[in-house]
Amino acid sequence: MRKHYSSIISSGFGVFASKPFPKPIQKVINHGYVKLMGLDMSDFHNPSSYPTLNKLFTRAFVEPKKITDDETVMISPVDALVTDYGEIVDGKAYQIKGMEYNLTELFGEYHQEASKAINGGQFVNLYLSPKDYHRYHTPDTLTIKSLTHIPGKLYPVNFPLLRNKKNLFIENERAIVECLDSKGRTFVMVLVGALNVGKMVITFEDAIKTNSDIREPQHYKYDNLTLEKGELFGWFEMGSTILLFSKEGAFVPKLNINQKVKFTETIGEIK
């Protein structure tokens, strides 16, 4: 099977972004990107200090962020825009208002029980733009049960496509992370690939190779793998989307559509 054009473009961009240029050229590239995209670098090192564009994309905070010890608070796992949130009804959620999709298709064959378990619960869609901090963290203390990498296309996940392309999240490459929350209830995170995302990195699974020649879902199971609230578990090598799904009665969102949220900020109450 031939690669979709979106994967070819993304692979090419990933090669460019990973290439270290001579320092004067890299400085121009980095500062140009910061200016073009409007990056706020106040919590990070000087743009000139990053040896590649990818290192700039995946930058870490100079000073670690303080994580609340309030067990009733769910924090934002990322810096992102809330594109939609709401109740999961009849196994369906929305990629944006008016564009529903089926969770059994999104989750794939290995997570059908999870899709049933979260019916009636809440979903939250978080869009990371190219200017955002690209690392992702856990929104609650989570026990990781399994992970599935589902190959797919790499369409952009911006507003024009969210509004007009049905099943966008289902067609795109993604990683399904099935967990138990701090109270032992099913919780699912979905990392969605997008155009120009060189790859998605998941710190606890080195075997994951996104935007590669893999054509079949790859499934991994874990025992005794718990990540504390706010713990880093990976990054996008460019912007993309994270979807959160909780069980009925487990989480009450405190959000607005089109609200900008920052990592560690409260996004809702854990019940």
C-alpha positions as CSV (number, residue, x, y, z in Angstrom):
1,M,0.0,0.0,0.0
2,R,1.4,3.4,-1.0
3,K,1.7,6.1,1.6
4,H,-0.9,8.8,1.6
5,Y,0.3,12.2,0.3
6,S,-0.2,13.7,3.8
7,S,2.3,11.1,5.3
8,I,4.8,11.9,2.6
9,I,4.6,15.6,3.2
10,S,4.9,15.1,7.0
11,S,7.9,12.7,6.6
12,G,9.6,15.3,4.4
13,F,9.0,18.1,6.9
14,G,10.2,15.8,9.7
15,V,13.5,15.3,7.9
16,F,14.0,19.0,7.5
17,A,13.0,19.8,11.1
18,S,15.4,17.2,12.4
19,K,18.4,18.3,10.4
20,P,21.0,20.5,12.3
21,F,22.1,23.3,10.1
22,P,25.2,25.5,10.6
23,K,24.6,27.7,13.7
24,P,24.1,31.0,11.8
25,I,21.5,29.3,9.5
26,Q,19.8,27.4,12.4
27,K,19.6,30.7,14.3
28,V,17.7,32.3,11.4
29,I,15.4,29.3,11.0
30,N,14.6,29.2,14.7
31,H,14.0,32.9,15.2
32,G,12.1,33.0,11.9
33,Y,9.8,30.3,13.1
34,V,9.3,31.9,16.5
35,K,8.3,35.2,14.8
36,L,6.2,33.6,12.1
37,M,4.1,31.5,14.6
38,G,4.1,34.0,17.5
39,L,5.7,31.6,20.0
40,D,5.8,32.8,23.6
41,M,9.3,31.8,24.7
42,S,9.2,33.3,28.2
43,D,9.3,29.8,29.9
44,F,11.9,28.4,27.6
45,H,15.5,28.8,26.5
46,N,16.6,31.3,23.8
47,P,15.5,30.1,20.4
48,S,19.2,30.1,19.2
49,S,20.0,27.4,21.8
50,Y,18.0,24.7,20.0
51,P,20.2,22.7,17.5
52,T,17.3,21.8,15.3
53,L,13.8,23.0,14.6
54,N,12.5,19.8,16.1
55,K,14.3,20.5,19.4
56,L,12.5,23.9,19.4
57,F,9.2,22.2,18.7
58,T,9.6,19.7,21.6
59,R,11.2,22.2,24.0
60,A,10.9,21.6,27.7
61,F,10.2,24.2,30.4
62,V,13.3,25.8,31.9
63,E,11.6,25.6,35.4
64,P,9.2,22.6,36.0
65,K,5.6,23.6,36.5
66,K,3.9,23.1,39.9
67,I,1.3,20.3,39.9
68,T,-1.6,20.7,42.2
69,D,-2.0,18.1,45.0
70,D,-5.8,18.5,45.0
71,E,-7.1,15.1,44.1
72,T,-10.4,16.5,42.9
73,V,-8.8,18.6,40.2
74,M,-8.1,17.4,36.6
75,I,-5.4,19.4,35.0
76,S,-4.9,20.2,31.3
77,P,-2.3,17.8,30.0
78,V,-1.1,20.3,27.4
79,D,-1.1,23.9,26.2
80,A,-4.1,23.8,23.8
81,L,-7.4,25.2,22.5
82,V,-10.6,23.5,23.6
83,T,-12.3,22.8,20.3
84,D,-15.2,20.9,21.8
85,Y,-16.3,19.0,24.9
86,G,-19.5,17.4,26.1
87,E,-21.3,14.1,26.9
88,I,-20.7,10.9,25.1
89,V,-24.2,9.8,23.9
90,D,-24.9,6.4,22.2
91,G,-21.2,5.8,21.8
92,K,-20.6,9.0,19.9
93,A,-18.6,12.2,20.5
94,Y,-18.0,15.3,18.4
95,Q,-14.9,16.4,16.6
96,I,-16.5,19.8,16.6
97,K,-20.1,20.9,17.0
98,G,-22.3,19.2,14.4
99,M,-19.7,16.6,13.4
100,E,-20.2,13.4,15.4
101,Y,-18.2,10.2,15.1
102,N,-18.3,6.7,16.5
103,L,-16.0,5.9,19.4
104,T,-15.8,2.2,18.5
105,E,-14.2,3.2,15.2
106,L,-11.9,5.7,16.8
107,F,-10.7,3.2,19.5
108,G,-10.3,0.2,17.2
109,E,-10.6,-3.5,17.8
110,Y,-8.5,-3.7,21.0
111,H,-10.5,-1.1,23.0
112,Q,-14.2,-2.0,22.4
113,E,-14.8,-2.7,26.1
114,A,-13.4,0.7,27.0
115,S,-15.7,2.4,24.4
116,K,-18.7,0.8,26.2
117,A,-17.4,1.7,29.6
118,I,-17.2,5.4,28.9
119,N,-20.6,5.7,27.2
120,G,-22.5,8.5,29.0
121,G,-19.3,10.0,30.2
122,Q,-17.4,13.1,29.0
123,F,-15.1,13.9,26.1
124,V,-12.7,16.9,25.8
125,N,-10.9,17.8,22.5
126,L,-7.6,19.7,22.9
127,Y,-6.0,21.2,19.8
128,L,-2.3,22.0,19.9
129,S,-1.3,24.6,17.3
130,P,2.2,24.8,15.8
131,K,3.0,27.6,18.3
132,D,2.1,25.7,21.4
133,Y,4.2,23.7,23.8
134,H,4.2,20.2,22.2
135,R,4.8,18.0,25.2
136,Y,1.9,16.1,26.8
137,H,1.5,15.1,30.4
138,T,-1.1,13.1,32.4
139,P,-4.2,15.0,33.5
140,D,-4.7,12.8,36.6
141,T,-2.7,10.0,38.2
142,L,-3.3,7.2,35.7
143,T,-2.6,3.5,35.6
144,I,-1.7,2.5,32.0
145,K,-3.4,-0.7,30.9
146,S,-2.7,-0.8,27.2
147,L,-1.7,1.2,24.1
148,T,-2.6,0.8,20.5
149,H,-0.9,2.6,17.6
150,I,-3.3,2.7,14.6
151,P,-1.7,3.8,11.3
152,G,-3.6,6.3,9.2
153,K,-3.5,9.5,7.2
154,L,-2.1,12.8,8.5
155,Y,-4.7,15.4,7.5
156,P,-4.5,18.7,9.3
157,V,-6.7,18.9,12.4
158,N,-7.5,22.6,12.0
159,F,-10.9,24.3,12.1
160,P,-11.7,24.1,8.3
161,L,-11.2,20.3,8.3
162,L,-12.8,19.8,11.7
163,R,-16.0,21.5,10.4
164,N,-16.0,19.9,6.9
165,K,-14.3,16.5,6.9
166,K,-16.3,13.7,8.5
167,N,-14.5,11.2,10.7
168,L,-11.3,13.2,10.6
169,F,-10.0,11.7,13.8
170,I,-10.9,8.2,12.6
171,E,-9.0,8.5,9.3
172,N,-5.9,10.0,10.9
173,E,-3.0,8.1,12.5
174,R,-3.5,7.9,16.3
175,A,-2.4,6.2,19.5
176,I,-5.1,5.0,22.0
177,V,-4.0,5.0,25.6
178,E,-6.4,3.0,27.8
179,C,-6.0,3.7,31.5
180,L,-7.6,3.6,34.9
181,D,-8.0,7.0,36.7
182,S,-7.0,7.7,40.3
183,K,-10.2,6.1,41.5
184,G,-9.8,3.0,39.3
185,R,-12.3,4.0,36.5
186,T,-11.8,3.6,32.8
187,F,-10.1,6.7,31.2
188,V,-8.9,7.0,27.7
189,M,-6.5,9.4,26.0
190,V,-6.2,9.5,22.2
191,L,-3.2,11.2,20.5
192,V,-4.2,12.2,17.0
193,G,-1.5,12.7,14.3
194,A,-1.7,15.6,11.8
195,L,0.0,17.1,8.8
196,N,3.6,17.9,9.4
197,V,3.7,15.9,12.6
198,G,7.0,14.2,12.1
199,K,6.1,11.6,14.8
200,M,4.4,11.1,18.1
201,V,6.7,10.0,20.9
202,I,5.4,8.0,23.9
203,T,8.0,7.7,26.6
204,F,6.9,4.4,28.1
205,E,6.8,2.6,24.7
206,D,9.9,2.7,22.5
207,A,8.4,0.3,19.9
208,I,5.9,3.0,18.7
209,K,7.0,4.2,15.2
210,T,4.5,6.7,14.0
211,N,4.4,8.0,10.4
212,S,6.2,4.8,9.3
213,D,5.6,1.9,6.9
214,I,3.5,0.0,9.5
215,R,0.1,-0.7,8.1
216,E,-1.6,-2.8,10.9
217,P,-2.5,-1.7,14.4
218,Q,0.2,-2.4,17.0
219,H,-1.0,-3.3,20.5
220,Y,0.9,-3.2,23.8
221,K,-0.2,-4.2,27.3
222,Y,1.3,-3.1,30.6
223,D,1.4,-4.3,34.3
224,N,2.0,-2.0,37.2
225,L,2.6,1.1,35.1
226,T,1.3,4.2,36.9
227,L,2.1,7.8,36.0
228,E,1.6,10.5,38.5
229,K,-0.6,13.6,37.7
230,G,1.4,16.0,35.5
231,E,4.0,13.4,34.5
232,L,5.5,13.7,31.1
233,F,4.6,10.8,28.8
234,G,5.6,12.1,25.3
235,W,5.4,14.8,22.7
236,F,4.3,15.7,19.2
237,E,7.0,16.8,16.8
238,M,4.6,19.6,15.7
239,G,1.1,20.5,16.8
240,S,-1.8,18.1,16.8
241,T,-4.8,17.0,19.0
242,I,-5.4,15.1,22.3
243,L,-8.8,13.7,23.1
244,L,-9.8,12.8,26.6
245,F,-12.6,10.4,27.6
246,S,-13.9,9.7,31.1
247,K,-16.6,7.4,32.5
248,E,-20.1,8.6,33.4
249,G,-20.1,10.5,36.7
250,A,-16.3,10.6,37.0
251,F,-15.5,14.1,35.6
252,V,-17.3,17.4,35.4
253,P,-15.6,19.7,32.8
254,K,-15.2,23.4,33.7
255,L,-14.4,24.7,30.3
256,N,-15.7,26.8,27.4
257,I,-15.4,26.0,23.7
258,N,-12.5,28.0,22.1
259,Q,-11.0,28.5,25.5
260,K,-7.2,28.5,25.6
261,V,-5.8,26.3,28.4
262,K,-2.3,25.8,29.7
263,F,-0.6,22.7,31.1
264,T,-1.4,22.4,34.8
265,E,-4.5,24.6,34.7
266,T,-7.8,23.2,36.0
267,I,-10.1,21.7,33.3
268,G,-12.6,20.1,35.5
269,E,-13.5,18.3,38.7
270,I,-12.8,14.7,39.4
271,K,-15.8,13.1,41.2
